[in-house]
Amino acid sequence: MSDKLIALFAEELGVDPSELSDGSNPDTVESWDSLAAMRLVAAIESEFDVTLSGKEVMKMRTIGIAREVLAAKGVTF
């Protein structure tokens, strides 16, 4: 089964999806810098048709937390 969120993060971060998990964060993924974070927000909003507040963006320090934020907005994976 394909995980759309992991796939999106992998594409934006330029890494293999197998290198990522819900625990992945900027400290564990070298390419996850501030510019990548901005690209990730834009990609997430586009892919899942949501608008993220500044507070939500700041909260998303791991892929798992991003998944929780999106689930709270009604996104299903």
C-alpha positions in Angstrom: 0.0 0.0 0.0 1.3 3.4 -0.9 1.5 6.1 1.7 0.7 9.4 -0.1 2.1 11.6 2.7 5.4 9.7 2.8 5.6 9.8 -1.0 5.0 13.5 -1.0 7.7 14.1 1.7 10.1 11.8 -0.2 9.6 13.7 -3.5 10.0 17.1 -1.9 13.0 16.1 0.2 14.7 14.1 -2.6 15.0 10.9 -0.7 13.8 7.4 -1.1 10.4 6.8 0.7 11.9 3.8 2.5 14.2 6.3 4.4 11.1 8.1 5.9 8.7 7.2 8.7 6.2 9.1 10.8 9.1 9.9 13.2 11.2 11.6 10.5 11.9 15.2 11.2 14.4 18.0 10.2 17.0 16.5 12.6 16.9 13.1 11.0 16.6 14.0 7.3 19.6 16.1 6.0 17.7 17.7 3.1 14.8 18.9 5.4 15.9 22.5 5.8 13.9 25.7 6.0 13.5 26.0 2.2 12.4 22.4 2.0 9.9 23.0 4.8 8.3 25.9 2.7 8.1 23.6 -0.3 6.6 20.9 1.8 3.8 23.2 3.1 3.0 24.3 -0.5 3.0 20.7 -1.7 0.8 19.5 1.2 -1.7 22.3 0.7 -1.9 21.5 -3.1 -2.0 17.7 -2.8 -4.6 17.5 -0.1 -6.5 20.7 -0.9 -6.2 22.2 2.5 -5.0 25.5 3.9 -2.6 25.3 6.8 -2.4 28.1 9.5 1.0 29.3 10.7 0.3 27.6 14.0 -0.4 24.3 12.2 2.8 24.6 10.1 4.9 25.3 13.2 3.4 22.3 14.9 4.4 19.9 12.1 7.9 18.9 13.3 7.5 15.3 12.2 5.7 13.5 9.4 3.5 11.9 12.0 2.4 15.2 13.4 1.7 16.4 9.9 -0.4 13.3 9.4 -2.4 14.2 12.6 -2.9 17.8 11.5 -4.2 16.7 8.2 -6.4 14.1 9.7 -8.0 16.8 11.9 -8.8 18.6 8.7 -10.6 15.5 7.3 -7.8 14.2 5.1 -7.7 10.4 4.8 -4.7 8.5 3.8 
